[in-house]
Amino acid sequence: MKDIDETKAPLLEHLIELRKRLLWSVAAIGACFAVCISFADDIFGFLVWPLTEAFGPGQGKLVYTKLYEAFFVEVKVALFAAVFLSFPILASQLWAFVAPGLYAKEKKAFLPFIIATPILFLLGASLAYFVVMPTAFKFFLKFQGPVGGLQQEALPAMGEYLSLVMHFILAFGISFLMPVLLMLMERAGLVSRQQLKSGRRYMIVVAFVIAAVFTPPDVVSQLMLAIPLIILYEITLIAIWFTERRRAKDRPDGEENAIAEAKPAE
């Protein structure tokens, strides 16, 4: 009972600290939402650019079939932008909660992953926004025209278009975090570079499965996600090889000798 009582205070302190970080995170999202709601039209106009590019200048239109749809689209746009805008604060709060439990060496090891995460996410989101969506939308709009004596016309709804754009951005952004996940797994000893290297053929299949699940059912967008994933996998293997060489170089000679002596004789 004494041991149980002594563990109550640290657990309570952790819960209080967690609540504090969550409150700061919610406050950051709320403050950013209050700013973004004022510019919701401009932000949505930015998200509409790929469709405008696909339709061509002065062509196409967005419709809403429910009276309240346009209002909720603005709310979703503002919330979506608020999460992105407040991400540095959210990341700093997460780091402030986790960092006290790490050693200095562990903090130094995890810092590159924390920096690489938003960069890779933005790369994936930029690929989706500037390349994939305009190309995919042009492919979808090719089905307009006369069909059976009637004119077939694309009239995308605001809510459905926003959901599609958010789906594209999140799918590509999260998929581009694969190098961070693989390098963390290698650092934790869950996989080795040799295992990843021998699993190339399986990775190709997994890349196309991910592309099929997280993109619309068209070949164009699926290829544009699967191919970058395969390239990122190869880049990850090279990065792991460099980190292994650096760790071997930084390891003291005495440690290498101790490891060699500890190996059982064959």
Number of C-alpha atoms within 10 A of each C-alpha: 5 6 7 8 8 10 10 10 11 10 11 11 11 12 12 12 14 17 12 13 19 16 13 15 21 14 13 20 23 16 14 19 24 14 14 22 19 12 16 20 15 13 17 18 12 12 17 17 15 23 22 19 17 20 18 11 8 8 9 15 13 13 13 15 10 10 8 9 16 16 11 13 21 22 16 20 23 23 20 16 22 21 19 13 17 19 16 13 15 20 15 14 19 15 15 14 16 12 14 10 10 11 10 10 8 11 15 11 13 14 11 11 17 14 11 14 18 19 15 20 21 19 15 23 23 15 19 26 21 13 14 22 23 19 19 21 18 17 14 13 15 12 12 11 13 10 9 7 7 8 10 12 13 16 11 15 16 21 20 13 17 19 13 15 18 16 16 23 21 18 21 29 23 16 23 25 22 18 23 17 14 20 21 16 13 17 16 10 9 11 14 16 18 10 11 19 13 10 11 14 10 10 17 16 13 15 21 18 13 16 25 18 12 18 20 15 11 13 12 16 23 22 17 19 26 23 15 17 25 18 11 17 22 16 13 20 19 13 15 20 13 12 14 15 12 11 10 12 10 9 11 10 11 9 10 12 10 10 10 11 10 9 8 6 6 3
